[in-house]
Amino acid sequence: MPLLAGVGRVTITPPPDIPNGMWMAQTHVRARGVHQDLWLTVAVVRDDDESLVILDIDWCILSDDQVASVRRAVAEVCSLPTERILPVCTHNHAGPVTQETYSGEGADQVADYIARLPGWAAAASREAIDGLQPVRVAAGSGHSEIGINRDLYLTDGRVVAGPNPDGFADRSVGVIRLERYDGSPLAIVVNYACHPTVLGPKNVLVSPDYPGATKRTVERLTGATCLFLQGAAGDMGPVKSFVGDPSVAERLGTLLGLEAAKVALSLDARPVRSELAGIVASGAPLTVYAERPTGEPEPRLRHLFRHVALPLRSPLPEVLAGAERRASEWQEALRLRREQGADPEAIAHAHQNLERERLRALRHETFASQQHHSIEMHAVALGPVALLFSWGEPYAYIGVDIKTRSPWAQTFFCGYLAGDPMYIVSPQAYREPTPFQFDNCPFKSEAGEIVVESALELLGALAQA
């Protein structure tokens, strides 16, 4: 049986006035319109021995409960065990609020929107299943400068979120081409490590940020459905960040899309090589080439997964440990501002801080009861290329270490798998002065190395499967 693939998509754009954004500095609660539609895109891949579903969702994060409900819905459609279903967010910060902890203005609207996610995932998966067809696979890499290290060290000793041209960065663009037997592309997968934070607190529109423009550019130039898989973006941000103008996100996403499309269009998945077949006499002797089969085997799908235990810090960082107290303080501040008739921006600012602190308090409750936190890790082979999917927001150094030490000639790292990711920082981030991600990282210093070694073990086993 040849390798089969199918793609499906549903539009998951929320109401234009839904509470949106993931910023404590926001001075608005509700969106004031839609920049571009949000998408949920699915790729189903199958051969004799394996089946796998990959979901690319234009959301910031999923909760554990949302992941479970999506997997149940897709499993029913695809008749697969839940561990064969990989929901991945682009980590888009300009999308709607999607946290069950949300209880402020528009909470009913948010709850109704969240409740639709499993049905959307099932519908896109059903479309992909119905469109399964034989494919070949080719992969390649490009380079894009839209991403940059975002741990900016100031002369006063602070480390803030800003472009650091001297910091470690991963600017590689991973591209996979799933190609029909007639040579036309069915799907293009783009893998790049960069926070979708072009749009910041001042943005008032629902938007997919730069990954939306990337996918649209690739699709316009190749005619194939595009999936975007976020990389190890813990300390990677766009060269232009935290703006309110969606055209900036469009420009950066288009630049990345142009590079990805260039790589995709240069790939040829057919198992042939070009050989000189003859010379034709003309004004100049003209070469004629013929394509000969290489005898390469049909591409296979292989999949392995495991749970990896990461050691937790004790005590947990104050960002988590003090969240319940700060939530109470912001609750009181919000009450007072409303009673005193404060301006809407001041009220919205208190509201945003309250909601973020509630989310942090829930995270503290989760981690405080454990010594280790178990994360998901999946290794997937699509013909000649391996993909390593991992929970969390690892630093770029972690992703690059895995890619360069992998036994596979081509390996792409994909983060933000499954529920509520947290930062996994590199060992250097534990030294003073520490970046802000360190304050949001619940793990001990050895966690990054555990992720790397576990990934390499899994990739090695995949190569032998």
C-alpha positions as CSV (number, residue, x, y, z in Angstrom):
1,M,0.0,0.0,0.0
2,P,1.4,3.4,-0.9
3,L,1.6,6.2,1.6
4,L,-1.7,8.1,1.6
5,A,-2.5,11.6,2.7
6,G,-5.5,13.9,2.8
7,V,-6.0,17.5,4.0
8,G,-9.0,19.3,5.5
9,R,-9.8,22.7,6.8
10,V,-12.5,24.6,8.6
11,T,-12.7,28.3,9.3
12,I,-12.7,28.9,13.1
13,T,-13.1,32.7,13.1
14,P,-14.9,33.9,16.3
15,P,-17.5,36.7,16.5
16,P,-15.8,40.0,15.8
17,D,-16.5,41.4,19.2
18,I,-15.2,38.3,21.2
19,P,-12.7,39.0,24.1
20,N,-9.3,38.6,22.5
21,G,-5.6,38.9,23.0
22,M,-3.1,37.5,25.5
23,W,-1.6,40.6,27.0
24,M,-1.6,41.9,30.6
25,A,-0.9,45.3,29.2
26,Q,-4.1,45.4,27.1
27,T,-6.5,48.3,27.7
28,H,-9.3,46.7,25.8
29,V,-11.3,43.5,26.4
30,R,-13.3,42.8,23.2
31,A,-12.0,42.7,19.7
32,R,-13.2,45.3,17.3
33,G,-13.2,43.3,14.1
34,V,-11.4,40.6,12.2
35,H,-8.1,41.1,10.3
36,Q,-8.0,37.6,8.7
37,D,-9.9,34.4,9.2
38,L,-8.5,31.8,11.7
39,W,-8.2,28.2,10.4
40,L,-8.0,24.7,11.7
41,T,-6.1,22.6,9.2
42,V,-5.7,18.9,9.3
43,A,-3.4,16.5,7.6
44,V,-4.1,12.7,7.8
45,V,-1.3,10.4,6.8
46,R,-1.7,6.6,6.5
47,D,0.1,3.5,5.3
48,D,-0.3,-0.2,5.9
49,D,1.0,-0.1,9.5
50,E,0.3,3.4,10.8
51,S,-2.1,6.3,10.7
52,L,-1.6,9.8,12.1
53,V,-3.6,13.0,12.3
54,I,-1.8,16.4,12.6
55,L,-4.0,19.5,13.5
56,D,-2.7,23.0,12.9
57,I,-4.8,25.4,15.0
58,D,-4.6,29.2,14.8
59,W,-5.0,29.5,18.6
60,C,-2.5,30.6,21.3
61,I,-2.8,27.5,23.6
62,L,-5.1,24.6,24.3
63,S,-6.0,23.4,27.8
64,D,-5.6,19.8,28.8
65,D,-9.4,19.4,28.7
66,Q,-9.6,20.9,25.2
67,V,-6.9,18.6,24.0
68,A,-8.8,15.6,25.4
69,S,-12.1,16.7,23.8
70,V,-10.5,17.3,20.4
71,R,-8.7,13.9,20.4
72,R,-11.9,12.1,21.3
73,A,-13.8,13.8,18.5
74,V,-11.1,13.1,15.9
75,A,-10.5,9.6,17.1
76,E,-14.2,8.8,16.6
77,V,-14.1,10.1,13.0
78,C,-10.8,8.5,12.1
79,S,-11.1,5.2,14.2
80,L,-7.7,5.8,15.8
81,P,-6.3,5.7,19.3
82,T,-5.9,9.2,20.8
83,E,-2.1,9.0,20.9
84,R,-2.2,9.1,17.0
85,I,-3.8,12.5,17.1
86,L,-1.4,15.5,17.4
87,P,-3.1,18.9,18.0
88,V,-0.6,21.8,17.6
89,C,-1.2,25.5,18.1
90,T,0.6,28.2,16.1
91,H,0.7,30.0,19.5
92,N,-1.0,33.0,18.0
93,H,-1.4,35.8,20.6
94,A,-3.8,37.9,18.5
95,G,-6.6,35.3,18.6
96,P,-9.6,35.0,20.9
97,V,-9.5,34.2,24.5
98,T,-9.9,30.4,24.8
99,Q,-9.2,29.7,28.5
100,E,-11.9,27.9,30.6
101,T,-10.6,30.1,33.5
102,Y,-12.0,33.2,31.8
103,S,-15.0,34.6,33.8
104,G,-15.1,38.3,32.7
105,E,-17.0,40.3,30.2
106,G,-18.1,38.1,27.3
107,A,-17.5,34.8,29.2
108,D,-20.6,33.2,27.7
109,Q,-19.4,34.1,24.2
110,V,-16.0,32.6,25.0
111,A,-17.5,29.4,26.4
112,D,-19.8,29.0,23.3
113,Y,-16.8,29.5,21.0
114,I,-14.6,27.0,22.9
115,A,-17.4,24.4,22.8
116,R,-17.3,24.3,19.0
117,L,-13.7,23.2,18.7
118,P,-14.2,19.4,18.8
119,G,-16.8,19.6,16.1
120,W,-14.5,21.8,13.9
121,A,-11.7,19.3,14.4
122,A,-13.9,16.4,13.5
123,A,-15.2,18.1,10.4
124,A,-11.7,19.0,9.1
125,S,-10.5,15.4,9.9
126,R,-13.5,13.9,8.0
127,E,-12.7,16.0,5.0
128,A,-9.1,14.8,5.1
129,I,-10.1,11.2,5.4
130,D,-12.5,11.5,2.5
131,G,-9.6,13.0,0.4
132,L,-6.9,10.4,1.1
133,Q,-4.8,9.7,-2.0
134,P,-1.3,8.3,-2.7
135,V,1.5,10.7,-2.2
136,R,5.3,10.9,-2.3
137,V,7.3,13.0,0.1
138,A,10.2,15.4,-0.3
139,A,11.7,17.8,2.3
140,G,14.1,20.7,2.3
141,S,15.2,23.7,4.3
142,G,15.5,27.4,3.7
143,H,16.4,30.5,5.7
144,S,14.4,33.5,6.9
145,E,15.4,36.5,8.9
146,I,11.9,37.4,10.2
147,G,12.8,35.7,13.5
148,I,15.3,36.9,16.1
149,N,16.4,36.1,19.7
150,R,14.1,38.0,22.0
151,D,16.1,38.1,25.3
152,L,17.3,41.6,25.2
153,Y,19.9,42.4,27.9
154,L,19.8,46.1,29.0
155,T,22.7,48.0,30.5
156,D,20.8,48.4,33.8
157,G,20.8,44.6,34.3
158,R,17.3,43.9,33.2
159,V,16.4,41.3,30.6
160,V,13.3,42.3,28.6
161,A,11.4,40.9,25.6
162,G,13.0,42.7,22.6
163,P,15.1,41.9,19.5
164,N,18.6,40.8,20.4
165,P,20.7,40.4,17.2
166,D,23.6,38.9,19.3
167,G,21.5,36.2,20.9
168,F,21.2,32.5,19.7
169,A,18.6,32.1,17.0
170,D,17.2,29.4,14.8
171,R,16.3,30.9,11.4
172,S,15.9,27.7,9.4
173,V,12.7,27.1,7.5
174,G,11.7,23.4,7.3
175,V,9.5,22.5,4.4
176,I,7.8,19.2,3.6
177,R,6.1,18.6,0.2
178,L,3.4,15.9,0.1
179,E,3.1,15.3,-3.7
180,R,0.5,13.5,-5.7
181,Y,1.6,10.9,-8.2
182,D,1.0,13.3,-11.0
183,G,3.6,15.6,-9.5
184,S,1.3,18.3,-8.2
185,P,1.6,19.2,-4.5
186,L,-1.2,18.2,-2.1
187,A,0.1,19.8,1.0
188,I,3.1,21.9,2.1
189,V,4.2,21.8,5.8
190,V,6.2,24.8,7.0
191,N,8.2,24.6,10.2
192,Y,9.7,27.8,11.7
193,A,10.5,28.9,15.3
194,C,9.2,32.4,16.1
195,H,6.5,33.6,18.5
196,P,3.5,35.0,16.6
197,T,3.7,38.3,18.6
198,V,4.0,40.8,15.8
199,L,0.7,42.1,17.0
200,G,0.8,43.2,20.6
201,P,-1.4,44.8,23.3
202,K,-2.6,47.7,21.1
203,N,-4.0,45.3,18.4
204,V,-7.8,45.2,18.5
205,L,-8.4,42.8,15.7
206,V,-8.8,39.0,15.6
207,S,-5.8,37.8,13.5
208,P,-3.7,34.7,12.9
209,D,-0.6,37.0,13.0
210,Y,2.3,36.2,10.7
211,P,1.6,32.4,10.3
212,G,-1.7,33.3,8.6
213,A,0.1,35.3,5.9
214,T,2.7,32.6,5.6
215,K,0.1,30.0,4.9
216,R,-1.8,32.2,2.5
217,T,1.4,33.0,0.6
218,V,2.5,29.4,0.2
219,E,-1.0,28.4,-0.9
220,R,-1.2,31.2,-3.5
221,L,2.2,30.2,-5.0
222,T,2.0,26.4,-4.9
223,G,-1.7,25.6,-5.1
224,A,-1.4,23.2,-2.1
225,T,-2.9,23.4,1.4
226,C,-0.3,24.7,3.9
227,L,0.1,23.7,7.5
228,F,2.3,25.7,9.8
229,L,4.1,23.9,12.6
230,Q,5.6,26.2,15.2
231,G,9.2,25.4,16.2
232,A,11.2,25.8,19.4
233,A,10.2,29.4,19.8
234,G,10.7,30.0,23.6
235,D,13.3,32.7,23.0
236,M,12.5,33.6,19.4
237,G,10.3,36.5,18.4
238,P,9.7,38.5,15.2
239,V,12.0,41.3,14.2
240,K,9.0,43.7,14.6
241,S,7.0,42.9,17.7
242,F,4.1,44.1,19.8
243,V,2.7,46.5,17.2
244,G,-1.0,47.3,16.6
245,D,-0.8,47.3,12.7
246,P,-1.8,44.0,11.1
247,S,0.0,45.0,7.9
248,V,3.3,44.4,9.7
249,A,2.3,40.8,10.4
250,E,1.2,40.4,6.8
251,R,4.5,41.6,5.5
252,L,6.7,39.4,7.8
253,G,4.4,36.4,7.2
254,T,4.6,37.0,3.4
255,L,8.4,37.1,3.6
256,L,8.5,33.7,5.4
257,G,5.9,32.3,3.0
258,L,8.0,33.4,0.0
259,E,11.0,31.5,1.3
260,A,8.9,28.4,2.1
261,A,7.2,28.4,-1.3
262,K,10.6,28.7,-3.0
263,V,11.8,25.6,-1.2
264,A,8.6,23.8,-1.8
265,L,8.7,24.6,-5.6
266,S,12.3,23.4,-5.8
267,L,11.5,19.9,-4.4
268,D,10.7,16.9,-6.5
269,A,9.4,13.9,-4.7
270,R,9.4,11.6,-7.7
271,P,11.9,8.6,-7.5
272,V,13.7,9.5,-10.7
273,R,17.1,10.9,-11.8
274,S,17.9,12.8,-14.9
275,E,20.4,11.1,-17.4
276,L,21.8,12.3,-20.7
277,A,19.9,10.4,-23.4
278,G,21.3,11.8,-26.6
279,I,22.3,14.8,-28.6
280,V,20.2,16.6,-31.2
281,A,22.0,18.3,-34.1
282,S,20.9,21.9,-34.5
283,G,22.7,25.3,-34.8
284,A,24.3,24.0,-31.6
285,P,24.4,20.4,-30.5
286,L,21.4,20.1,-28.0
287,T,21.4,17.8,-25.1
288,V,18.3,15.6,-24.4
289,Y,17.8,14.2,-21.0
290,A,15.5,11.4,-19.8
291,E,14.2,10.5,-16.4
292,R,15.2,7.1,-15.1
293,P,13.7,5.4,-12.0
294,T,16.0,5.3,-9.0
295,G,14.5,2.2,-7.5
296,E,13.9,4.0,-4.2
297,P,11.3,2.4,-2.0
298,E,7.9,4.0,-1.4
299,P,7.9,6.4,1.5
300,R,6.7,5.0,4.8
301,L,5.0,6.5,7.9
302,R,6.5,5.6,11.2
303,H,5.5,6.9,14.6
304,L,6.7,6.5,18.2
305,F,5.8,8.3,21.3
306,R,6.6,8.5,25.0
307,H,6.0,10.5,28.1
308,V,9.0,12.3,29.5
309,A,9.2,13.3,33.2
310,L,10.7,16.8,33.8
311,P,11.8,17.7,37.3
312,L,10.1,20.7,38.8
313,R,11.6,23.6,40.8
314,S,10.9,23.9,44.5
315,P,9.7,26.4,45.4
316,L,8.1,27.3,42.2
317,P,8.8,30.8,40.7
318,E,7.0,33.7,42.2
319,V,5.2,34.3,38.9
320,L,3.3,31.1,39.7
321,A,3.5,30.9,43.4
322,G,2.1,34.4,44.0
323,A,-0.6,34.3,41.3
324,E,-3.5,33.6,43.7
325,R,-2.6,36.5,45.9
326,R,-2.2,38.8,42.9
327,A,-5.5,37.6,41.4
328,S,-7.2,38.7,44.6
329,E,-5.5,42.1,44.5
330,W,-6.6,42.6,40.9
331,Q,-10.1,41.4,41.7
332,E,-10.3,44.2,44.3
333,A,-8.7,46.8,42.0
334,L,-11.3,45.9,39.3
335,R,-14.1,46.3,41.8
336,L,-12.9,49.7,43.0
337,R,-12.3,51.0,39.5
338,R,-15.8,50.0,38.5
339,E,-17.3,51.6,41.6
340,Q,-15.4,54.8,41.1
341,G,-16.3,55.1,37.4
342,A,-12.8,54.8,36.1
343,D,-12.2,55.1,32.4
344,P,-12.8,52.0,30.3
345,E,-9.1,51.5,29.6
346,A,-8.3,51.3,33.3
347,I,-11.1,48.9,33.9
348,A,-10.0,46.7,31.0
349,H,-6.4,46.8,32.2
350,A,-7.4,45.4,35.6
351,H,-9.6,42.9,33.9
352,Q,-6.7,41.6,31.8
353,N,-4.4,41.2,34.7
354,L,-7.0,39.4,36.8
355,E,-7.6,36.9,34.0
356,R,-3.9,36.2,33.4
357,E,-3.3,35.8,37.2
358,R,-6.2,33.3,37.4
359,L,-4.5,31.2,34.6
360,R,-1.2,31.4,36.5
361,A,-2.9,30.3,39.7
362,L,-4.3,27.3,37.9
363,R,-0.9,26.4,36.6
364,H,0.6,26.7,40.2
365,E,-2.1,24.4,41.5
366,T,-1.1,21.8,38.8
367,F,2.7,22.0,39.4
368,A,2.7,22.5,43.2
369,S,1.3,19.0,43.8
370,Q,4.1,17.3,41.8
371,Q,7.9,16.7,41.8
372,H,7.9,15.9,38.1
373,H,5.7,16.9,35.2
374,S,5.1,14.4,32.5
375,I,5.1,15.8,28.9
376,E,4.3,14.2,25.6
377,M,6.9,13.6,22.9
378,H,6.3,12.1,19.5
379,A,8.7,11.1,16.7
380,V,7.2,10.9,13.2
381,A,8.9,9.7,10.0
382,L,7.4,10.9,6.7
383,G,9.5,9.2,4.2
384,P,13.0,10.8,4.3
385,V,12.2,13.4,7.0
386,A,11.7,13.1,10.8
387,L,9.5,15.4,12.9
388,L,9.9,15.6,16.6
389,F,6.8,16.9,18.3
390,S,7.0,18.1,21.9
391,W,4.9,19.7,24.6
392,G,6.0,23.1,25.8
393,E,7.9,26.2,24.6
394,P,11.5,25.1,24.4
395,Y,14.3,27.6,23.8
396,A,15.7,27.6,20.2
397,Y,19.0,26.1,21.4
398,I,17.1,22.9,22.5
399,G,15.4,22.5,19.1
400,V,18.7,23.1,17.2
401,D,20.5,20.7,19.4
402,I,18.0,18.0,18.6
403,K,18.0,18.7,14.9
404,T,21.8,18.7,14.5
405,R,22.4,15.6,16.6
406,S,19.5,13.6,15.1
407,P,20.4,10.4,13.3
408,W,18.1,11.5,10.5
409,A,19.5,13.6,7.6
410,Q,16.6,15.9,8.0
411,T,14.8,16.6,11.3
412,F,12.3,19.3,12.1
413,F,11.4,20.2,15.7
414,C,7.7,21.1,16.4
415,G,6.7,22.6,19.8
416,Y,3.4,23.6,21.3
417,L,1.9,20.1,21.2
418,A,-1.2,19.5,23.3
419,G,-2.2,21.4,26.4
420,D,-1.0,24.7,28.1
421,P,2.7,24.9,27.2
422,M,5.3,26.3,29.6
423,Y,8.8,27.5,28.9
424,I,11.6,25.0,28.8
425,V,14.7,27.2,28.9
426,S,18.3,26.4,28.1
427,P,20.9,26.0,31.0
428,Q,22.3,29.5,30.2
429,A,19.0,31.0,31.3
430,Y,19.5,29.9,34.9
431,R,22.4,32.3,35.3
432,E,22.0,35.9,36.5
433,P,20.6,38.1,35.0
434,T,17.8,35.7,34.1
435,P,15.4,36.4,31.2
436,F,11.6,36.7,31.9
437,Q,11.0,33.2,30.5
438,F,13.0,31.8,33.5
439,D,10.4,33.4,35.8
440,N,7.7,31.5,33.9
441,C,9.6,28.2,33.8
442,P,8.6,25.7,36.5
443,F,11.4,23.2,35.7
444,K,14.9,22.6,37.1
445,S,18.0,23.4,35.0
446,E,18.4,19.8,33.8
447,A,15.0,19.8,32.1
448,G,16.3,21.1,28.7
449,E,18.9,18.4,28.5
450,I,16.3,15.7,29.4
451,V,14.2,16.9,26.5
452,V,17.2,16.8,24.1
453,E,18.3,13.3,25.2
454,S,14.8,11.9,25.3
455,A,14.2,13.2,21.8
456,L,17.4,11.8,20.4
457,E,16.6,8.4,21.9
458,L,13.1,8.5,20.3
459,L,14.5,9.6,16.9
460,G,17.2,6.8,17.2
461,A,14.5,4.2,17.8
462,L,12.5,5.6,15.0
463,A,15.4,5.1,12.6
464,Q,15.5,1.5,13.6
465,A,11.8,0.9,13.3
